[in-house]
Amino acid sequence: MYRKIYRILKSKPTLEGAGVHLKRAFGYNEVPGLDPFLLLDDFHSDNPADYIAGFPWHPHRGIETVTYMLEGMIEHGDSMGNKGVILPGDIQWMTAGSGIIHQEMPAGYNGHMWGFQLWVNLPSMYKMMEPRYREVKKEHIPEVAIGRIVVVRIISGEFKNIKGPVRDIVVEPEYFDITMAPGAEFEHTIKKGYRVFAYVIEGEGYFEPDKEKLIGIEHLVIFQDGDKVKITSGDKSLRFLLVSGKPIDEPVAWAGPVVMNTQEELDIAFEEYRNGTFIKRR
C-alpha cells in the first residue's frame, strides 16, 4: 500500500544560534506526528550576515544532531576533543547521549552557505549513553543511479542492497538525498509503522501516486502509514531529502538543546551544566 500525504508544511523563517537566519521545516509543535524526529532546519543564504554568527559553544543531551552540508563549510569542535571542517557533501552524525558541549561555526564567509540540521530523539534507555561522533566525507557516501533519471545518495539506511555509511543508530533511520530528472518516478519500500517525511530542496514533484498536488521547494511532506512511497518529478527536475525512522512512543520533555522524558530530568541537566558536572567522564 502506497503511503498518502498526511500533512504538508512550509518552512518558516527562524533565528537561531548567535543570530543565524534559517528556515525551520518542523520543530516542537510537530513532534507528536514525526516521532522520533524533533527538528529540521534549512540554513541557506549567500549573505554572510545571515550566518556568520554561527552556533557558539552550547550543550546537548538526550538527542542526536545530524548536520549535512551542500555548500559552504562549517568548523566544529566538541568537549570530546573532536574538531574539523564539514565540507560540501559531508555529513556529521553526533550522538549527544549523556552530554556533549560543541560549537559549529561557518568557515569561509564570502561564499554561499547551504546545509541542514536534523535532530533525532533517543529512547529513555539510551538518553544517557556515552556520546559518540561520526563525520563521513562526501566520497564515502554511496550513490545509486537508476538509469540517468534518478540518483539516490545513501547517508543511512539501504537502497538497492547498498547501505549508507552511518549505521547502528537506535531508531533505524534512513536518510536519502534524491535527485530526479523531469518526469521521473521513484518508489521505495519503508517498514510499516515507521515515520516518513520528505523535504523539497529543488524543483517540484508529486508525492502520491495519483499526482494531484504539485509540491515545490521548502515544503515538508509528512506521509501517512503504508508500505512504500511513490514520488514523481514534475516538468522540472526534483531534489529532496527522504527520511524515515522507528517511533519511540515515549514522553518528550524539551528545553532548548536538551530533550529528556521528564521535567525533573531537564532540571537535573541544566543544574549539572551550571555546576560543571554536565559532561560525564568515563
C-alpha positions as a Markdown table, in Angstrom:
| # | Residue | x | y | z |
|---|---|---|---|---|
| 1 | Met | 0.0 | 0.0 | 0.0 |
| 2 | Tyr | 1.4 | 3.3 | -1.0 |
| 3 | Arg | 1.7 | 6.0 | 1.6 |
| 4 | Lys | -0.5 | 9.0 | 1.2 |
| 5 | Ile | 0.2 | 12.5 | 2.3 |
| 6 | Tyr | -0.8 | 13.3 | 5.9 |
| 7 | Arg | 0.3 | 16.9 | 6.0 |
| 8 | Ile | 2.3 | 19.5 | 4.1 |
| 9 | Leu | 4.2 | 22.2 | 5.9 |
| 10 | Lys | 6.0 | 25.3 | 4.6 |
| 11 | Ser | 9.3 | 26.0 | 6.3 |
| 12 | Lys | 9.3 | 29.2 | 8.4 |
| 13 | Pro | 12.0 | 31.8 | 8.9 |
| 14 | Thr | 13.6 | 31.4 | 12.3 |
| 15 | Leu | 16.5 | 33.0 | 14.2 |
| 16 | Glu | 18.8 | 30.5 | 16.0 |
| 17 | Gly | 22.3 | 30.2 | 17.5 |
| 18 | Ala | 24.0 | 33.6 | 17.9 |
| 19 | Gly | 21.8 | 35.1 | 15.2 |
| 20 | Val | 21.7 | 32.7 | 12.3 |
| 21 | His | 18.8 | 33.2 | 9.9 |
| 22 | Leu | 17.4 | 29.9 | 8.8 |
| 23 | Lys | 14.1 | 28.2 | 7.8 |
| 24 | Arg | 12.6 | 25.6 | 10.1 |
| 25 | Ala | 10.8 | 22.8 | 8.3 |
| 26 | Phe | 9.4 | 21.4 | 11.5 |
| 27 | Gly | 10.1 | 21.7 | 15.3 |
| 28 | Tyr | 8.5 | 21.4 | 18.7 |
| 29 | Asn | 4.8 | 21.7 | 17.6 |
| 30 | Glu | 5.1 | 18.9 | 15.1 |
| 31 | Val | 6.9 | 16.4 | 17.3 |
| 32 | Pro | 4.0 | 14.1 | 18.1 |
| 33 | Gly | 3.4 | 13.4 | 14.4 |
| 34 | Leu | 7.1 | 13.0 | 13.5 |
| 35 | Asp | 8.5 | 10.9 | 16.4 |
| 36 | Pro | 11.4 | 10.0 | 16.5 |
| 37 | Phe | 12.4 | 13.2 | 14.7 |
| 38 | Leu | 12.4 | 16.5 | 16.6 |
| 39 | Leu | 13.5 | 19.3 | 14.3 |
| 40 | Leu | 14.8 | 20.0 | 10.7 |
| 41 | Asp | 16.5 | 23.3 | 9.9 |
| 42 | Asp | 17.4 | 24.6 | 6.5 |
| 43 | Phe | 20.2 | 27.2 | 6.5 |
| 44 | His | 20.5 | 28.6 | 3.0 |
| 45 | Ser | 22.0 | 32.0 | 2.2 |
| 46 | Asp | 24.6 | 33.8 | 0.1 |
| 47 | Asn | 24.6 | 36.8 | 2.6 |
| 48 | Pro | 27.3 | 36.2 | 5.3 |
| 49 | Ala | 25.3 | 38.4 | 7.6 |
| 50 | Asp | 22.7 | 35.7 | 7.8 |
| 51 | Tyr | 25.0 | 33.0 | 9.1 |
| 52 | Ile | 28.4 | 34.5 | 10.2 |
| 53 | Ala | 27.5 | 34.5 | 13.9 |
| 54 | Gly | 27.1 | 30.7 | 13.8 |
| 55 | Phe | 26.4 | 28.4 | 16.7 |
| 56 | Pro | 28.9 | 29.1 | 19.6 |
| 57 | Trp | 29.6 | 26.6 | 22.4 |
| 58 | His | 26.3 | 25.0 | 23.7 |
| 59 | Pro | 25.3 | 21.7 | 25.3 |
| 60 | His | 23.1 | 18.8 | 24.1 |
| 61 | Arg | 21.8 | 15.8 | 26.0 |
| 62 | Gly | 19.3 | 13.1 | 25.1 |
| 63 | Ile | 19.4 | 13.5 | 21.3 |
| 64 | Glu | 21.4 | 13.1 | 18.1 |
| 65 | Thr | 22.2 | 16.0 | 15.8 |
| 66 | Val | 22.8 | 15.4 | 12.1 |
| 67 | Thr | 24.5 | 18.2 | 10.0 |
| 68 | Tyr | 24.5 | 17.8 | 6.2 |
| 69 | Met | 26.3 | 20.3 | 4.1 |
| 70 | Leu | 25.5 | 21.1 | 0.4 |
| 71 | Glu | 27.5 | 24.3 | 0.0 |
| 72 | Gly | 30.0 | 26.2 | 2.2 |
| 73 | Met | 31.9 | 24.9 | 5.2 |
| 74 | Ile | 31.3 | 24.5 | 8.9 |
| 75 | Glu | 34.1 | 24.3 | 11.5 |
| 76 | His | 33.2 | 22.3 | 14.5 |
| 77 | Gly | 34.6 | 21.3 | 17.9 |
| 78 | Asp | 33.3 | 19.5 | 20.9 |
| 79 | Ser | 34.0 | 18.5 | 24.5 |
| 80 | Met | 35.3 | 15.1 | 23.5 |
| 81 | Gly | 38.2 | 16.7 | 21.7 |
| 82 | Asn | 36.8 | 16.3 | 18.2 |
| 83 | Lys | 37.3 | 19.1 | 15.7 |
| 84 | Gly | 37.3 | 19.5 | 12.0 |
| 85 | Val | 35.6 | 21.0 | 9.0 |
| 86 | Ile | 32.3 | 19.8 | 7.4 |
| 87 | Leu | 32.7 | 20.3 | 3.7 |
| 88 | Pro | 30.1 | 20.3 | 0.9 |
| 89 | Gly | 28.6 | 16.8 | 0.6 |
| 90 | Asp | 29.8 | 15.7 | 4.1 |
| 91 | Ile | 27.6 | 14.6 | 7.0 |
| 92 | Gln | 28.3 | 14.8 | 10.7 |
| 93 | Trp | 26.2 | 12.5 | 12.9 |
| 94 | Met | 26.7 | 13.4 | 16.6 |
| 95 | Thr | 25.1 | 11.4 | 19.4 |
| 96 | Ala | 25.0 | 13.7 | 22.4 |
| 97 | Gly | 23.8 | 10.9 | 24.8 |
| 98 | Ser | 24.6 | 11.8 | 28.4 |
| 99 | Gly | 26.0 | 15.2 | 27.4 |
| 100 | Ile | 28.3 | 17.0 | 25.0 |
| 101 | Ile | 29.2 | 20.6 | 24.5 |
| 102 | His | 30.1 | 21.7 | 21.0 |
| 103 | Gln | 30.1 | 24.6 | 18.5 |
| 104 | Glu | 29.5 | 24.9 | 14.8 |
| 105 | Met | 30.8 | 28.0 | 13.1 |
| 106 | Pro | 30.9 | 29.0 | 9.4 |
| 107 | Ala | 34.2 | 28.9 | 7.6 |
| 108 | Gly | 34.9 | 30.9 | 4.5 |
| 109 | Tyr | 32.4 | 33.8 | 5.0 |
| 110 | Asn | 32.4 | 35.0 | 1.4 |
| 111 | Gly | 30.6 | 32.1 | -0.2 |
| 112 | His | 27.2 | 30.5 | -0.4 |
| 113 | Met | 26.1 | 28.6 | 2.7 |
| 114 | Trp | 23.6 | 25.7 | 2.5 |
| 115 | Gly | 23.0 | 22.9 | 4.8 |
| 116 | Phe | 20.6 | 21.1 | 7.0 |
| 117 | Gln | 20.4 | 20.0 | 10.7 |
| 118 | Leu | 18.2 | 17.2 | 11.8 |
| 119 | Trp | 17.5 | 16.4 | 15.4 |
| 120 | Val | 16.8 | 12.7 | 16.2 |
| 121 | Asn | 15.4 | 11.7 | 19.6 |
| 122 | Leu | 16.9 | 8.9 | 21.7 |
| 123 | Pro | 14.8 | 6.4 | 23.7 |
| 124 | Ser | 14.9 | 6.7 | 27.5 |
| 125 | Met | 17.3 | 3.8 | 27.9 |
| 126 | Tyr | 19.8 | 5.4 | 25.6 |
| 127 | Lys | 19.5 | 9.1 | 26.6 |
| 128 | Met | 22.5 | 8.7 | 29.0 |
| 129 | Met | 24.6 | 6.6 | 26.6 |
| 130 | Glu | 28.2 | 7.5 | 26.0 |
| 131 | Pro | 28.5 | 10.3 | 23.5 |
| 132 | Arg | 29.8 | 9.5 | 20.1 |
| 133 | Tyr | 30.7 | 11.4 | 16.9 |
| 134 | Arg | 30.9 | 10.4 | 13.3 |
| 135 | Glu | 31.9 | 12.5 | 10.4 |
| 136 | Val | 31.5 | 11.0 | 6.9 |
| 137 | Lys | 33.2 | 12.6 | 4.0 |
| 138 | Lys | 31.4 | 13.1 | 0.6 |
| 139 | Glu | 33.4 | 10.4 | -1.1 |
| 140 | His | 32.3 | 7.8 | 1.4 |
| 141 | Ile | 28.6 | 8.4 | 0.8 |
| 142 | Pro | 27.4 | 5.9 | -1.9 |
| 143 | Glu | 25.2 | 7.0 | -4.8 |
| 144 | Val | 22.9 | 4.7 | -6.7 |
| 145 | Ala | 21.7 | 5.7 | -10.1 |
| 146 | Ile | 18.6 | 4.4 | -11.8 |
| 147 | Gly | 19.3 | 4.9 | -15.4 |
| 148 | Arg | 20.1 | 8.5 | -15.9 |
| 149 | Ile | 16.9 | 9.8 | -14.3 |
| 150 | Val | 17.2 | 9.1 | -10.5 |
| 151 | Val | 20.2 | 9.4 | -8.3 |
| 152 | Val | 20.0 | 8.4 | -4.6 |
| 153 | Arg | 22.7 | 9.4 | -2.1 |
| 154 | Ile | 22.5 | 7.0 | 0.8 |
| 155 | Ile | 23.6 | 8.6 | 4.1 |
| 156 | Ser | 22.0 | 6.0 | 6.3 |
| 157 | Gly | 19.7 | 3.0 | 5.6 |
| 158 | Glu | 19.7 | 0.8 | 2.5 |
| 159 | Phe | 18.6 | 1.2 | -1.1 |
| 160 | Lys | 19.1 | -1.4 | -3.9 |
| 161 | Asn | 21.2 | -3.5 | -1.5 |
| 162 | Ile | 23.6 | -0.6 | -0.9 |
| 163 | Lys | 23.9 | 0.6 | 2.7 |
| 164 | Gly | 24.8 | 4.1 | 3.8 |
| 165 | Pro | 27.9 | 4.7 | 5.9 |
| 166 | Val | 26.0 | 5.8 | 9.1 |
| 167 | Arg | 24.9 | 2.6 | 10.8 |
| 168 | Asp | 23.9 | 1.3 | 14.3 |
| 169 | Ile | 21.6 | 4.2 | 15.0 |
| 170 | Val | 18.9 | 3.4 | 17.6 |
| 171 | Val | 15.9 | 4.5 | 15.7 |
| 172 | Glu | 17.0 | 2.7 | 12.5 |
| 173 | Pro | 16.8 | 5.8 | 10.2 |
| 174 | Glu | 17.0 | 6.0 | 6.5 |
| 175 | Tyr | 18.3 | 9.4 | 5.2 |
| 176 | Phe | 18.5 | 9.8 | 1.4 |
| 177 | Asp | 19.3 | 12.8 | -0.8 |
| 178 | Ile | 17.4 | 12.1 | -4.0 |
| 179 | Thr | 17.7 | 13.9 | -7.4 |
| 180 | Met | 15.2 | 13.2 | -10.2 |
| 181 | Ala | 15.1 | 14.3 | -13.8 |
| 182 | Pro | 11.8 | 15.8 | -15.1 |
| 183 | Gly | 9.0 | 13.3 | -15.3 |
| 184 | Ala | 10.9 | 10.5 | -13.5 |
| 185 | Glu | 9.4 | 8.1 | -10.9 |
| 186 | Phe | 10.8 | 6.8 | -7.7 |
| 187 | Glu | 9.5 | 4.1 | -5.4 |
| 188 | His | 10.9 | 2.8 | -2.2 |
| 189 | Thr | 9.6 | 0.3 | 0.4 |
| 190 | Ile | 9.7 | 1.6 | 4.0 |
| 191 | Lys | 8.8 | -0.5 | 7.1 |
| 192 | Lys | 5.1 | -0.2 | 8.0 |
| 193 | Gly | 4.8 | 1.8 | 11.2 |
| 194 | Tyr | 7.9 | 3.9 | 10.6 |
| 195 | Arg | 7.5 | 7.7 | 10.3 |
| 196 | Val | 8.4 | 9.2 | 7.0 |
| 197 | Phe | 8.9 | 12.7 | 5.7 |
| 198 | Ala | 10.3 | 14.4 | 2.6 |
| 199 | Tyr | 11.7 | 17.9 | 2.3 |
| 200 | Val | 11.9 | 19.5 | -1.2 |
| 201 | Ile | 15.1 | 21.4 | -1.8 |
| 202 | Glu | 15.0 | 21.9 | -5.6 |
| 203 | Gly | 12.3 | 21.8 | -8.2 |
| 204 | Glu | 8.8 | 20.3 | -7.7 |
| 205 | Gly | 7.1 | 17.0 | -7.7 |
| 206 | Tyr | 4.2 | 14.7 | -6.7 |
| 207 | Phe | 4.4 | 12.7 | -3.5 |
| 208 | Glu | 1.4 | 10.4 | -4.0 |
| 209 | Pro | 0.6 | 8.0 | -6.9 |
| 210 | Asp | -2.5 | 10.0 | -8.0 |
| 211 | Lys | -0.3 | 13.1 | -8.7 |
| 212 | Glu | -3.0 | 15.5 | -7.7 |
| 213 | Lys | -0.8 | 18.1 | -5.8 |
| 214 | Leu | 2.4 | 19.5 | -7.1 |
| 215 | Ile | 4.7 | 20.4 | -4.2 |
| 216 | Gly | 7.7 | 22.8 | -4.5 |
| 217 | Ile | 10.8 | 23.9 | -2.7 |
| 218 | Glu | 11.0 | 24.4 | 1.1 |
| 219 | His | 7.9 | 22.3 | 1.7 |
| 220 | Leu | 7.9 | 19.3 | 4.1 |
| 221 | Val | 5.7 | 16.3 | 3.2 |
| 222 | Ile | 4.6 | 14.1 | 6.1 |
| 223 | Phe | 3.4 | 10.7 | 5.0 |
| 224 | Gln | 0.7 | 8.5 | 6.4 |
| 225 | Asp | 1.5 | 4.9 | 7.2 |
| 226 | Gly | 1.9 | 2.3 | 4.5 |
| 227 | Asp | 4.4 | 0.0 | 2.8 |
| 228 | Lys | 6.1 | 2.3 | 0.3 |
| 229 | Val | 6.3 | 5.8 | -1.2 |
| 230 | Lys | 5.9 | 6.7 | -4.8 |
| 231 | Ile | 7.3 | 10.1 | -5.9 |
| 232 | Thr | 7.1 | 11.6 | -9.4 |
| 233 | Ser | 9.0 | 14.8 | -10.5 |
| 234 | Gly | 7.1 | 17.4 | -12.4 |
| 235 | Asp | 8.2 | 19.4 | -15.5 |
| 236 | Lys | 11.3 | 20.5 | -13.6 |
| 237 | Ser | 13.9 | 18.3 | -12.0 |
| 238 | Leu | 13.3 | 17.4 | -8.4 |
| 239 | Arg | 15.6 | 17.1 | -5.4 |
| 240 | Phe | 14.5 | 16.2 | -1.9 |
| 241 | Leu | 15.6 | 14.7 | 1.4 |
| 242 | Leu | 13.7 | 11.5 | 2.3 |
| 243 | Val | 14.0 | 10.5 | 5.9 |
| 244 | Ser | 12.3 | 7.7 | 7.9 |
| 245 | Gly | 12.7 | 6.1 | 11.3 |
| 246 | Lys | 11.2 | 4.0 | 14.1 |
| 247 | Pro | 8.9 | 5.9 | 16.5 |
| 248 | Ile | 9.9 | 5.9 | 20.2 |
| 249 | Asp | 6.5 | 6.5 | 21.6 |
| 250 | Glu | 7.7 | 8.0 | 24.9 |
| 251 | Pro | 7.0 | 11.3 | 26.7 |
| 252 | Val | 9.1 | 14.2 | 25.4 |
| 253 | Ala | 10.4 | 16.9 | 27.8 |
| 254 | Trp | 12.2 | 19.5 | 25.7 |
| 255 | Ala | 14.0 | 22.7 | 26.7 |
| 256 | Gly | 16.4 | 24.3 | 24.3 |
| 257 | Pro | 19.2 | 21.9 | 23.3 |
| 258 | Val | 18.2 | 19.2 | 25.8 |
| 259 | Val | 15.5 | 16.6 | 25.2 |
| 260 | Met | 14.6 | 14.2 | 28.0 |
| 261 | Asn | 11.5 | 12.3 | 29.2 |
| 262 | Thr | 10.5 | 14.3 | 32.3 |
| 263 | Gln | 10.8 | 17.9 | 33.6 |
| 264 | Glu | 12.9 | 16.5 | 36.5 |
| 265 | Glu | 15.5 | 15.2 | 34.1 |
| 266 | Leu | 15.6 | 18.6 | 32.3 |
| 267 | Asp | 16.1 | 20.3 | 35.7 |
| 268 | Ile | 19.0 | 18.0 | 36.5 |
| 269 | Ala | 20.6 | 18.5 | 33.1 |
| 270 | Phe | 20.6 | 22.3 | 33.4 |
| 271 | Glu | 21.7 | 22.2 | 37.0 |
| 272 | Glu | 24.7 | 20.0 | 36.0 |
| 273 | Tyr | 25.5 | 22.4 | 33.2 |
| 274 | Arg | 25.6 | 25.3 | 35.6 |
| 275 | Asn | 27.7 | 23.5 | 38.2 |
| 276 | Gly | 30.2 | 21.9 | 35.7 |
| 277 | Thr | 29.2 | 18.3 | 36.0 |
| 278 | Phe | 27.2 | 18.1 | 32.7 |
| 279 | Ile | 30.0 | 16.1 | 30.9 |
| 280 | Lys | 30.2 | 12.5 | 32.3 |
| 281 | Arg | 33.8 | 11.3 | 32.3 |
| 282 | Arg | 34.1 | 7.6 | 31.7 |
